[in-house]
C-alpha cells in the first residue's frame, strides 16, 4: 500500500490554493523595478528601473514577530501581524538611510489553512504598501507535527538601497545634537514574552486587541524628515529599549 504526501500531512492542494489567494495581494504592492510575478524560483528586481541611482549600496534586514503571534492565535486575527513582520524589517533598514525596495516572507505551519495564510499575507501586503516596497516572493512551509494546531511562525526579509555618500551611520553625531523621538503605536513587536506574563490579556479581549495593534512603519516619515533636516543617526527602538539601542548609533567616546 502506497503512502501519499497528503497521508504524511502535507496538503499540496491547500498550498496551491494559498498561491492563488495571495497573488492579488502581492501584485498590489508592485513598484518600478519588479520583473515578473510570483511562482518562479527567485524574485527578480531591476535596480536601475527603481530610481535614478548613482552609486547605490544594497541594505538588507531580517526579523520576525516573536511571541506577539500568541495574541493573534488567541483572537483568531492574523492580518495585523503581517504588518508587524514588514515593519520590524523595514524599520531596521531605514536607520542607515535606505529606501525599502522589496520584501520576502517565510510562513511555516503544521497544517496549512488557506484563509489564515491569506490573512497574514494580506497584512504583509498592507505593510509593503505603507513602506513603498514590493512583496517579491516568499515561502509557505507546511511542517506536520512541528507546530501546534492553528499556530505558525513568520520571518521576513527586506532589501533596500542607499547612495554610498548618503549612508547614515552615526559617525557625525556630536555633543549638543538634538535627539528626537517619533511616537510608537504601542509595544510594537518587542517585549511580548514579558507583557503576556504580567498583563491579563487572555481574560480581557479589549486589552488583547490593543496589544495586537500593528507596529508603526517609519519609512515615509524618515524620508520626509531627511528631506527637511540634517539627520546624523537613526535608531530603531526594539529589544533593549532606549538604553540598548541608542548607543548602537553613537560614535566611540561620545
The 8 nearest C-alpha neighbors of each residue, nearest first, counted from 0:
[[1, 2, 3, 6, 4, 7, 5, 8],
 [2, 0, 3, 6, 4, 7, 5, 8],
 [1, 3, 6, 0, 4, 7, 5, 8],
 [4, 2, 6, 5, 1, 7, 9, 8],
 [3, 5, 7, 6, 9, 8, 2, 10],
 [4, 6, 9, 8, 10, 7, 3, 11],
 [7, 5, 3, 4, 8, 2, 9, 10],
 [6, 8, 4, 5, 9, 3, 2, 143],
 [7, 9, 5, 143, 6, 10, 4, 110],
 [8, 10, 5, 4, 7, 141, 11, 143],
 [11, 9, 5, 13, 12, 8, 14, 4],
 [12, 10, 14, 13, 9, 15, 5, 4],
 [11, 13, 15, 14, 10, 16, 17, 9],
 [14, 12, 16, 10, 11, 15, 113, 17],
 [13, 15, 11, 17, 12, 16, 18, 10],
 [14, 16, 12, 18, 17, 13, 11, 19],
 [17, 15, 13, 19, 14, 18, 12, 20],
 [16, 18, 20, 14, 113, 19, 15, 21],
 [17, 19, 15, 21, 16, 20, 22, 14],
 [20, 18, 16, 17, 22, 21, 15, 23],
 [21, 19, 17, 18, 22, 16, 117, 23],
 [20, 22, 24, 18, 23, 19, 117, 17],
 [21, 23, 25, 24, 19, 20, 26, 18],
 [24, 22, 26, 25, 21, 27, 20, 19],
 [25, 23, 27, 21, 22, 26, 121, 124],
 [26, 24, 22, 134, 27, 23, 28, 124],
 [25, 27, 23, 28, 29, 24, 22, 36],
 [26, 28, 24, 25, 29, 23, 124, 128],
 [29, 27, 133, 26, 128, 25, 134, 124],
 [30, 28, 133, 26, 27, 33, 31, 134],
 [29, 31, 133, 32, 33, 28, 132, 49],
 [32, 30, 49, 33, 48, 29, 50, 45],
 [31, 33, 45, 49, 48, 44, 46, 30],
 [34, 32, 44, 31, 30, 43, 29, 45],
 [35, 33, 43, 44, 32, 36, 45, 42],
 [36, 34, 33, 43, 37, 42, 39, 44],
 [35, 37, 38, 34, 39, 26, 135, 42],
 [38, 36, 39, 136, 22, 35, 135, 42],
 [39, 37, 36, 40, 136, 18, 41, 42],
 [38, 40, 41, 37, 42, 36, 35, 136],
 [39, 41, 38, 42, 37, 136, 43, 137],
 [42, 40, 39, 43, 136, 38, 37, 135],
 [41, 43, 135, 136, 44, 39, 40, 37],
 [42, 44, 34, 33, 41, 45, 35, 135],
 [43, 45, 33, 32, 34, 46, 42, 101],
 [46, 44, 32, 48, 47, 33, 49, 43],
 [45, 47, 49, 48, 32, 44, 50, 52],
 [46, 48, 45, 49, 50, 52, 51, 32],
 [47, 49, 32, 46, 45, 50, 31, 51],
 [50, 48, 32, 31, 46, 47, 45, 51],
 [51, 49, 52, 48, 47, 46, 31, 32],
 [50, 52, 53, 47, 49, 48, 46, 55],
 [51, 53, 50, 55, 54, 47, 162, 46],
 [54, 52, 55, 51, 162, 163, 50, 47],
 [55, 53, 162, 163, 52, 56, 164, 161],
 [56, 54, 162, 161, 163, 52, 160, 53],
 [55, 57, 161, 160, 163, 162, 58, 54],
 [56, 58, 160, 159, 55, 161, 59, 158],
 [57, 59, 159, 160, 158, 56, 92, 97],
 [60, 58, 158, 157, 159, 92, 57, 61],
 [59, 61, 157, 88, 156, 92, 91, 158],
 [60, 62, 156, 88, 155, 157, 59, 154],
 [63, 61, 155, 88, 154, 87, 156, 60],
 [62, 64, 154, 65, 153, 84, 155, 87],
 [63, 65, 84, 188, 67, 83, 66, 153],
 [66, 64, 67, 63, 68, 188, 189, 191],
 [65, 67, 68, 69, 191, 192, 64, 70],
 [68, 66, 69, 65, 191, 70, 64, 188],
 [67, 69, 66, 71, 70, 72, 65, 64],
 [70, 68, 72, 67, 71, 66, 73, 150],
 [71, 69, 73, 68, 72, 67, 74, 207],
 [70, 72, 76, 68, 74, 69, 73, 77],
 [71, 73, 75, 69, 70, 74, 68, 150],
 [72, 74, 70, 71, 75, 69, 201, 76],
 [73, 75, 76, 71, 72, 70, 208, 207],
 [76, 74, 72, 71, 73, 77, 70, 115],
 [77, 75, 71, 74, 78, 72, 79, 73],
 [76, 78, 119, 71, 118, 79, 80, 75],
 [79, 77, 122, 119, 118, 81, 80, 76],
 [78, 80, 82, 81, 213, 122, 77, 83],
 [81, 79, 83, 82, 78, 77, 84, 213],
 [80, 82, 122, 123, 119, 84, 79, 83],
 [81, 83, 126, 122, 123, 79, 80, 85],
 [84, 82, 80, 86, 214, 81, 213, 85],
 [83, 85, 81, 82, 86, 87, 64, 63],
 [84, 86, 82, 88, 83, 126, 87, 89],
 [87, 85, 83, 216, 89, 88, 84, 90],
 [86, 88, 84, 90, 85, 89, 83, 62],
 [87, 89, 86, 85, 91, 61, 60, 90],
 [88, 90, 92, 91, 86, 87, 85, 93],
 [91, 89, 92, 93, 88, 87, 86, 217],
 [92, 90, 89, 88, 94, 93, 235, 60],
 [91, 93, 89, 90, 94, 60, 97, 88],
 [92, 94, 97, 96, 95, 90, 91, 89],
 [93, 95, 233, 96, 92, 91, 234, 235],
 [96, 94, 167, 93, 166, 97, 168, 92],
 [97, 95, 93, 167, 94, 166, 161, 98],
 [96, 98, 161, 93, 160, 159, 95, 92],
 [97, 99, 159, 160, 100, 161, 93, 96],
 [100, 98, 159, 132, 158, 101, 97, 89],
 [101, 99, 132, 159, 158, 98, 133, 160],
 [102, 100, 133, 132, 158, 134, 157, 135],
 [101, 103, 157, 134, 156, 135, 133, 158],
 [104, 102, 137, 136, 156, 155, 135, 134],
 [103, 105, 155, 137, 154, 156, 138, 106],
 [104, 106, 138, 154, 137, 153, 139, 155],
 [107, 105, 139, 153, 152, 140, 138, 104],
 [108, 106, 140, 152, 151, 139, 141, 105],
 [109, 107, 151, 141, 110, 142, 146, 111],
 [108, 110, 143, 142, 146, 141, 145, 144],
 [111, 109, 108, 141, 143, 112, 148, 142],
 [110, 112, 141, 113, 108, 109, 13, 14],
 [111, 113, 115, 114, 116, 110, 13, 149],
 [114, 112, 116, 17, 115, 117, 111, 13],
 [115, 113, 117, 116, 112, 118, 17, 20],
 [116, 114, 118, 117, 112, 113, 119, 77],
 [115, 117, 113, 119, 118, 114, 112, 120],
 [116, 118, 114, 120, 119, 115, 21, 121],
 [119, 117, 78, 121, 115, 116, 120, 77],
 [118, 120, 78, 81, 122, 116, 77, 117],
 [121, 119, 123, 117, 122, 118, 124, 81],
 [122, 120, 118, 124, 123, 119, 24, 117],
 [123, 121, 81, 78, 125, 82, 119, 120],
 [122, 124, 81, 120, 82, 126, 125, 121],
 [123, 125, 127, 121, 122, 126, 24, 120],
 [126, 124, 122, 128, 123, 127, 82, 121],
 [127, 125, 82, 129, 123, 124, 128, 85],
 [126, 128, 124, 130, 132, 129, 125, 131],
 [127, 129, 131, 125, 130, 126, 28, 124],
 [130, 128, 126, 127, 131, 125, 216, 219],
 [131, 129, 127, 128, 218, 132, 126, 216],
 [132, 130, 128, 129, 127, 99, 133, 100],
 [131, 133, 100, 101, 127, 99, 130, 128],
 [134, 132, 101, 28, 29, 135, 102, 127],
 [135, 133, 102, 25, 101, 136, 103, 28],
 [134, 136, 42, 133, 102, 103, 101, 37],
 [137, 135, 103, 134, 42, 37, 104, 138],
 [136, 138, 104, 103, 105, 139, 135, 106],
 [137, 139, 105, 106, 140, 104, 136, 103],
 [138, 140, 106, 107, 105, 141, 137, 14],
 [139, 141, 107, 106, 142, 138, 108, 105],
 [140, 142, 108, 109, 111, 107, 110, 9],
 [141, 143, 109, 145, 108, 140, 144, 107],
 [144, 142, 109, 8, 145, 110, 141, 9],
 [143, 145, 146, 109, 142, 147, 8, 110],
 [144, 146, 143, 142, 109, 147, 108, 141],
 [147, 145, 109, 144, 108, 150, 148, 151],
 [148, 146, 150, 149, 109, 145, 144, 151],
 [149, 147, 150, 146, 109, 110, 108, 151],
 [148, 150, 147, 151, 72, 110, 109, 108],
 [151, 149, 148, 147, 108, 146, 72, 152],
 [152, 150, 108, 107, 146, 153, 106, 149],
 [151, 153, 107, 106, 108, 154, 150, 68],
 [154, 152, 106, 105, 63, 107, 64, 155],
 [155, 153, 63, 105, 62, 104, 106, 84],
 [154, 156, 104, 61, 62, 103, 84, 63],
 [155, 157, 61, 103, 102, 60, 104, 88],
 [158, 156, 102, 60, 59, 88, 101, 89],
 [159, 157, 59, 101, 58, 100, 99, 102],
 [160, 158, 99, 100, 58, 98, 97, 57],
 [159, 161, 57, 97, 56, 98, 58, 55],
 [160, 162, 97, 56, 55, 96, 163, 166],
 [161, 163, 55, 165, 54, 164, 56, 166],
 [162, 164, 165, 166, 56, 54, 55, 161],
 [163, 165, 162, 166, 54, 161, 167, 55],
 [166, 164, 162, 163, 167, 161, 96, 95],
 [167, 165, 95, 163, 96, 164, 168, 161],
 [168, 166, 95, 96, 232, 169, 231, 165],
 [169, 167, 170, 95, 232, 166, 248, 231],
 [168, 170, 232, 248, 172, 171, 249, 231],
 [169, 171, 168, 250, 172, 249, 231, 167],
 [172, 170, 169, 231, 173, 250, 168, 232],
 [173, 171, 169, 170, 231, 249, 176, 232],
 [174, 172, 176, 175, 171, 253, 250, 170],
 [173, 175, 176, 172, 253, 177, 171, 249],
 [176, 174, 173, 177, 172, 178, 253, 171],
 [177, 175, 174, 173, 178, 172, 231, 179],
 [176, 178, 179, 175, 174, 173, 172, 230],
 [179, 177, 176, 180, 175, 232, 233, 245],
 [180, 178, 177, 181, 233, 176, 182, 230],
 [179, 181, 182, 178, 183, 234, 236, 233],
 [182, 180, 183, 179, 217, 220, 221, 184],
 [183, 181, 180, 184, 215, 185, 179, 217],
 [182, 184, 185, 215, 181, 187, 214, 186],
 [183, 185, 215, 214, 187, 182, 186, 212],
 [186, 184, 187, 183, 212, 210, 214, 213],
 [185, 187, 188, 189, 184, 210, 190, 183],
 [186, 188, 214, 185, 189, 213, 184, 215],
 [189, 187, 64, 186, 67, 214, 83, 65],
 [190, 188, 191, 238, 187, 237, 186, 65],
 [189, 191, 193, 192, 194, 238, 188, 186],
 [192, 190, 194, 193, 67, 189, 195, 66],
 [191, 193, 195, 190, 194, 66, 196, 67],
 [192, 194, 196, 191, 195, 190, 197, 198],
 [195, 193, 191, 196, 197, 192, 198, 190],
 [196, 194, 192, 193, 198, 191, 197, 200],
 [195, 197, 193, 194, 198, 192, 199, 191],
 [196, 198, 194, 195, 193, 199, 200, 192],
 [197, 199, 200, 195, 194, 196, 201, 193],
 [200, 198, 201, 202, 203, 197, 195, 206],
 [201, 199, 207, 203, 202, 198, 206, 204],
 [200, 202, 199, 203, 204, 207, 73, 70],
 [203, 201, 200, 199, 204, 207, 206, 205],
 [204, 202, 200, 206, 205, 201, 199, 207],
 [203, 205, 207, 206, 208, 202, 200, 201],
 [206, 204, 208, 207, 203, 209, 200, 210],
 [207, 205, 209, 203, 204, 208, 200, 210],
 [206, 208, 200, 204, 210, 209, 205, 211],
 [207, 209, 211, 205, 206, 210, 204, 212],
 [210, 208, 206, 211, 207, 212, 205, 185],
 [209, 211, 207, 208, 212, 206, 186, 185],
 [210, 212, 208, 209, 213, 207, 70, 71],
 [213, 211, 209, 210, 214, 208, 185, 184],
 [214, 212, 79, 83, 211, 82, 187, 215],
 [213, 215, 187, 83, 86, 184, 216, 188],
 [214, 216, 184, 183, 217, 213, 86, 187],
 [215, 217, 86, 218, 214, 90, 130, 129],
 [216, 218, 220, 219, 221, 90, 215, 130],
 [219, 217, 221, 130, 220, 216, 93, 222],
 [218, 220, 222, 221, 217, 223, 130, 129],
 [221, 219, 223, 217, 222, 218, 224, 216],
 [220, 222, 224, 218, 223, 219, 217, 225],
 [221, 223, 219, 225, 220, 224, 218, 226],
 [224, 222, 226, 220, 221, 225, 219, 227],
 [225, 223, 221, 227, 226, 222, 220, 228],
 [226, 224, 222, 227, 223, 228, 230, 221],
 [225, 227, 223, 224, 228, 222, 229, 221],
 [226, 228, 224, 225, 223, 229, 222, 230],
 [229, 227, 225, 230, 226, 224, 223, 231],
 [228, 230, 231, 225, 227, 226, 224, 232],
 [231, 229, 225, 232, 228, 233, 224, 167],
 [230, 232, 169, 172, 171, 167, 229, 233],
 [233, 231, 169, 167, 230, 168, 248, 234],
 [232, 234, 94, 235, 248, 95, 231, 167],
 [235, 233, 245, 94, 236, 244, 248, 232],
 [234, 236, 237, 91, 90, 94, 233, 244],
 [237, 235, 240, 244, 234, 241, 238, 239],
 [236, 238, 240, 235, 189, 239, 244, 188],
 [239, 237, 240, 189, 190, 236, 243, 244],
 [238, 240, 243, 237, 242, 244, 241, 236],
 [241, 239, 243, 236, 238, 242, 237, 244],
 [240, 242, 244, 243, 245, 236, 239, 237],
 [243, 241, 240, 244, 245, 239, 246, 236],
 [242, 244, 239, 240, 241, 245, 246, 238],
 [243, 245, 241, 247, 246, 242, 236, 240],
 [244, 246, 247, 241, 248, 234, 242, 243],
 [247, 245, 249, 248, 244, 243, 242, 250],
 [246, 248, 245, 244, 249, 243, 234, 250],
 [249, 247, 169, 246, 245, 232, 234, 168],
 [250, 248, 246, 169, 247, 251, 172, 253],
 [251, 249, 170, 253, 169, 252, 248, 172],
 [252, 250, 253, 249, 170, 246, 248, 247],
 [251, 253, 250, 249, 173, 174, 246, 172],
 [252, 251, 250, 249, 174, 173, 172, 246]]
